[in-house]
Amino acid sequence: MSASVLIVAATFLFASMGVCVKLASSYYDASEIVMYRSLIGVVLVGGSALLQGKSLRTSVPLKHVGRSLAGVLALSLWFYAIGRLPLTTAMTLNYMSSVWMAVFMMGAALLFGQRRRVQGRVVLAVLLGFVGVALVLRPTLDQQQLWHGLAGLLSGMLAALAYLQVTALGRAGEPEYRIVFYFSLGGAIAGAISTLALSWSENSPLHGHGLKGAALLLAVGLLATAAQVLMTRAYAQGKTLAIACLQYLGIVFSFLYGALLFQDPITPWALGGMLLIIIAGVAATLLRASSTPPDSQHTVNES
């Protein structure tokens, strides 16, 4: 199967996972969904590694802790946003991660006195991205859901930090299955702690499981894990830039899901904003790659 087909399938599965997260939000809190999604990932990835005789021991535990903190926070905020915003809005805000990476590049250049390295094209990509955010969030602001929108936006920023840490782990020689395993383990632990703390503070027990709720949780975990596997294979087989740009098909799939399943409002402002974010994200990806060594361009969405 070609890399292009693999990445299209992966983005479709991630969008499908978003649908299940949104439906599961009627039965569970975001922390519970993160916990169960991560537990399934631990079992599947860890079990597969052990069956194949692969080691889960790591020589860089602190790097995994840092990556898990950023990744789990991003995942939790994203799931929270999916449950409270139109599906397409929440997915689009999370896909701002490439634009946030461009912001980090600019910040690092300015911090180290390298203003000449801040290209006008990068600045334009960042500005386009944030104009797109303003347009996408316009209906959200009208519904007085500003904080939900900010949570989605912050999830994209933290996802960008997590991707940079994935790159650092790759440079340290960590295989992808181990990175995914420890990310899932961190998510399971953080989700369990958050869920217990929330239950204690609100003096309410954990949500019970009905057939539909349990099926949705299982679907979230299976879809996320399958999407990760397909995306990892796509990056291994194909050209990094082409794969990174094709990832934005996830917004298109989410748009179709939102319109067909949830009757999400379709406005010219939102459509224009999504288009600007896609253009800005692709441009930021291309510009970042042009100024980054080839061995550090590989980033994998691990939501």
C-alpha positions as CSV (number, residue, x, y, z in Angstrom):
1,M,0.0,0.0,0.0
2,S,1.4,3.4,-1.0
3,A,2.3,6.1,1.5
4,S,-0.3,8.4,0.1
5,V,-3.1,5.8,0.6
6,L,-1.8,5.1,4.2
7,I,-1.9,8.7,5.2
8,V,-5.3,9.3,3.8
9,A,-6.6,6.2,5.6
10,A,-4.9,7.4,8.8
11,T,-6.4,10.9,8.7
12,F,-9.8,9.4,8.0
13,L,-9.4,7.2,11.1
14,F,-8.4,10.1,13.2
15,A,-11.5,12.1,12.1
16,S,-13.6,9.0,12.8
17,M,-12.0,8.9,16.3
18,G,-13.1,12.5,16.7
19,V,-16.7,11.5,16.0
20,C,-16.5,8.8,18.7
21,V,-14.9,11.2,21.2
22,K,-17.8,13.7,20.6
23,L,-20.4,11.0,21.1
24,A,-18.6,9.6,24.1
25,S,-18.6,13.1,25.7
26,S,-22.3,12.6,26.4
27,Y,-21.4,9.7,28.8
28,Y,-17.9,10.5,30.1
29,D,-15.7,13.4,31.1
30,A,-12.7,14.2,28.8
31,S,-10.3,12.9,31.5
32,E,-12.1,9.5,31.4
33,I,-11.9,9.3,27.6
34,V,-8.2,10.1,27.7
35,M,-7.7,7.4,30.4
36,Y,-9.5,4.6,28.5
37,R,-8.1,5.6,25.1
38,S,-4.6,5.5,26.6
39,L,-5.2,2.2,28.4
40,I,-6.2,0.6,25.1
41,G,-3.0,2.0,23.5
42,V,-0.9,0.6,26.3
43,V,-2.3,-2.9,26.0
44,L,-2.2,-2.9,22.2
45,V,1.3,-1.3,21.7
46,G,2.9,-2.9,24.7
47,G,1.4,-6.3,24.0
48,S,2.5,-6.2,20.4
49,A,6.0,-5.2,21.4
50,L,6.3,-8.0,23.9
51,L,5.0,-10.6,21.5
52,Q,7.6,-9.5,18.9
53,G,10.3,-9.7,21.5
54,K,10.9,-5.9,21.4
55,S,12.2,-4.2,24.5
56,L,10.2,-1.5,26.3
57,R,13.2,-0.4,28.4
58,T,14.4,3.1,27.8
59,S,17.6,5.0,28.5
60,V,15.9,8.4,28.3
61,P,13.0,8.3,30.8
62,L,13.0,12.0,31.4
63,K,12.6,12.8,27.7
64,H,9.5,10.5,27.7
65,V,8.1,12.3,30.8
66,G,8.4,15.7,29.1
67,R,6.9,14.4,25.8
68,S,4.0,12.7,27.7
69,L,3.2,15.9,29.7
70,A,2.9,18.0,26.6
71,G,1.1,15.3,24.6
72,V,-1.4,14.3,27.3
73,L,-2.3,17.9,28.0
74,A,-2.8,18.5,24.3
75,L,-4.9,15.4,24.0
76,S,-7.0,16.3,27.1
77,L,-7.7,19.8,25.9
78,W,-8.5,18.5,22.4
79,F,-11.0,15.9,23.6
80,Y,-12.5,18.6,25.9
81,A,-12.9,20.9,22.8
82,I,-14.4,18.2,20.7
83,G,-17.1,17.6,23.3
84,R,-18.1,21.2,23.4
85,L,-17.4,22.7,20.0
86,P,-18.5,21.8,16.5
87,L,-16.4,18.8,15.4
88,T,-14.7,20.7,12.5
89,T,-13.8,23.7,14.7
90,A,-12.1,21.5,17.3
91,M,-10.2,19.5,14.7
92,T,-9.1,22.6,12.8
93,L,-7.8,24.3,15.9
94,N,-5.7,21.2,16.8
95,Y,-4.3,21.2,13.3
96,M,-2.8,24.6,14.0
97,S,0.3,22.8,15.4
98,S,2.3,23.5,12.2
99,V,1.6,27.2,12.6
100,W,2.6,27.1,16.2
101,M,5.9,25.4,15.2
102,A,6.5,28.4,12.9
103,V,5.9,30.7,15.9
104,F,8.4,28.8,18.0
105,M,11.0,29.1,15.1
106,M,10.5,32.8,15.0
107,G,10.7,33.1,18.8
108,A,13.9,31.1,18.9
109,A,15.5,33.2,16.1
110,L,14.6,36.4,17.9
111,L,15.7,35.1,21.3
112,F,19.2,34.2,20.0
113,G,19.6,37.4,18.1
114,Q,19.1,35.9,14.6
115,R,16.4,38.3,13.3
116,R,17.7,37.9,9.8
117,R,16.5,34.2,9.9
118,V,12.9,35.3,10.5
119,Q,11.7,35.1,6.9
120,G,8.8,37.2,5.8
121,R,7.1,34.1,4.4
122,V,7.1,32.5,7.8
123,V,5.5,35.6,9.3
124,L,2.9,35.6,6.6
125,A,2.1,32.0,7.2
126,V,1.6,32.6,10.9
127,L,-0.6,35.7,10.3
128,L,-2.7,33.7,7.8
129,G,-3.1,31.0,10.4
130,F,-4.3,33.3,13.1
131,V,-6.7,35.2,10.7
132,G,-8.1,31.7,9.9
133,V,-8.6,31.0,13.6
134,A,-10.4,34.3,14.1
135,L,-12.8,33.4,11.2
136,V,-13.3,29.8,12.4
137,L,-14.0,30.9,16.0
138,R,-16.4,33.7,15.0
139,P,-19.5,31.5,15.3
140,T,-18.0,30.1,18.5
141,L,-17.7,33.6,20.0
142,D,-21.3,34.3,19.0
143,Q,-22.3,31.3,21.1
144,Q,-20.3,32.6,24.1
145,Q,-18.0,29.5,24.0
146,L,-14.8,31.5,24.0
147,W,-13.1,29.3,26.6
148,H,-13.8,26.1,24.7
149,G,-12.2,27.7,21.6
150,L,-9.2,28.7,23.6
151,A,-8.9,25.1,24.9
152,G,-8.8,23.9,21.3
153,L,-6.3,26.5,20.3
154,L,-4.0,25.6,23.2
155,S,-4.3,21.9,22.3
156,G,-2.7,22.7,19.0
157,M,0.1,24.7,20.7
158,L,0.9,21.9,23.1
159,A,0.7,19.3,20.2
160,A,3.5,21.3,18.5
161,L,5.6,21.1,21.6
162,A,5.0,17.4,21.8
163,Y,6.0,16.9,18.1
164,L,9.3,18.7,18.8
165,Q,9.9,16.4,21.7
166,V,9.1,13.3,19.5
167,T,11.8,14.6,17.2
168,A,14.3,14.8,20.1
169,L,13.4,11.3,21.2
170,G,14.0,10.1,17.6
171,R,17.4,11.7,17.6
172,A,18.1,9.9,20.9
173,G,17.5,6.6,19.1
174,E,14.1,5.7,20.5
175,P,11.9,3.6,18.2
176,E,8.4,4.9,17.4
177,Y,6.6,2.0,19.2
178,R,8.4,2.9,22.4
179,I,7.5,6.6,22.1
180,V,3.8,5.7,21.5
181,F,3.9,3.2,24.4
182,Y,5.2,5.7,27.0
183,F,2.8,8.4,25.6
184,S,-0.1,6.0,26.1
185,L,1.2,5.0,29.6
186,G,1.5,8.7,30.6
187,G,-2.0,9.3,29.3
188,A,-3.5,6.4,31.3
189,I,-1.8,7.6,34.5
190,A,-2.7,11.3,34.0
191,G,-6.2,10.4,33.0
192,A,-6.7,8.2,36.0
193,I,-5.4,10.9,38.4
194,S,-7.5,13.6,36.8
195,T,-10.6,11.4,36.8
196,L,-10.2,10.4,40.5
197,A,-9.5,14.0,41.5
198,L,-12.6,15.2,39.6
199,S,-14.7,12.6,41.2
200,W,-13.4,13.4,44.7
201,S,-13.9,17.2,44.2
202,E,-17.4,16.8,42.9
203,N,-18.2,14.0,45.4
204,S,-19.5,11.8,42.6
205,P,-18.5,8.3,41.5
206,L,-17.0,7.3,38.2
207,H,-19.4,7.1,35.3
208,G,-20.8,3.6,34.8
209,H,-20.5,1.7,31.5
210,G,-23.5,1.1,29.3
211,L,-23.1,-0.9,26.1
212,K,-23.0,2.2,23.9
213,G,-20.6,4.1,26.1
214,A,-18.2,1.2,26.4
215,A,-18.4,0.6,22.6
216,L,-17.5,4.2,21.9
217,L,-14.5,4.1,24.3
218,L,-13.3,0.9,22.6
219,A,-13.7,2.5,19.2
220,V,-11.7,5.6,20.3
221,G,-8.8,3.5,21.4
222,L,-8.8,1.1,18.4
223,L,-9.2,3.9,15.9
224,A,-6.4,6.0,17.4
225,T,-4.0,3.1,17.6
226,A,-4.8,1.9,14.0
227,A,-4.3,5.5,12.8
228,Q,-1.0,5.8,14.5
229,V,0.3,2.6,12.9
230,L,-0.8,3.7,9.4
231,M,0.7,7.2,9.9
232,T,4.0,5.8,11.1
233,R,4.2,3.5,8.1
234,A,3.3,6.3,5.8
235,Y,6.1,8.5,7.1
236,A,8.5,5.5,6.9
237,Q,7.7,4.8,3.2
238,G,6.9,8.2,1.7
239,K,8.3,11.7,1.5
240,T,7.9,13.6,4.7
241,L,6.7,16.9,3.2
242,A,4.0,15.2,1.0
243,I,2.8,13.2,4.0
244,A,2.7,16.2,6.3
245,C,0.6,18.2,3.8
246,L,-1.8,15.3,3.2
247,Q,-2.5,15.2,6.9
248,Y,-4.7,18.3,6.4
249,L,-7.3,16.1,4.8
250,G,-8.3,15.4,8.4
251,I,-10.0,18.8,8.4
252,V,-12.0,17.9,5.3
253,F,-13.1,14.5,6.7
254,S,-14.1,16.2,10.0
255,F,-16.1,18.9,8.0
256,L,-18.0,16.2,6.2
257,Y,-18.7,14.3,9.5
258,G,-19.8,17.4,11.2
259,A,-22.2,18.4,8.5
260,L,-23.7,14.9,8.0
261,L,-23.8,13.6,11.6
262,F,-24.1,16.6,13.8
263,Q,-25.7,19.2,11.5
264,D,-22.8,21.6,12.4
265,P,-23.5,25.1,11.0
266,I,-21.7,25.8,7.7
267,T,-20.9,29.5,7.2
268,P,-18.7,31.3,4.7
269,W,-16.6,32.7,7.5
270,A,-15.9,29.2,8.9
271,L,-15.1,27.8,5.5
272,G,-12.8,30.7,4.7
273,G,-11.1,30.3,8.0
274,M,-10.5,26.6,7.5
275,L,-9.0,27.2,4.1
276,L,-6.6,29.8,5.5
277,I,-5.5,27.5,8.3
278,I,-4.9,24.7,5.8
279,I,-2.9,27.1,3.5
280,A,-0.9,28.4,6.5
281,G,-0.3,25.0,7.9
282,V,1.0,23.6,4.6
283,A,3.2,26.7,4.0
284,A,4.6,26.5,7.6
285,T,5.4,22.8,7.1
286,L,7.2,23.5,3.8
287,L,9.1,26.5,5.2
288,R,10.1,24.7,8.4
289,A,11.4,21.7,6.3
290,S,13.5,24.0,4.1
291,S,15.4,25.2,7.2
292,T,15.5,21.9,9.1
293,P,18.0,19.0,8.7
294,P,16.3,16.1,6.9
295,D,16.7,13.7,9.9
296,S,14.6,16.0,12.2
297,Q,11.6,16.5,9.9
298,H,9.8,13.4,10.9
299,T,6.8,14.1,13.2
300,V,3.9,11.8,13.8
301,N,0.5,12.8,15.1
302,E,-0.1,10.7,18.2
303,S,-3.6,11.8,19.2
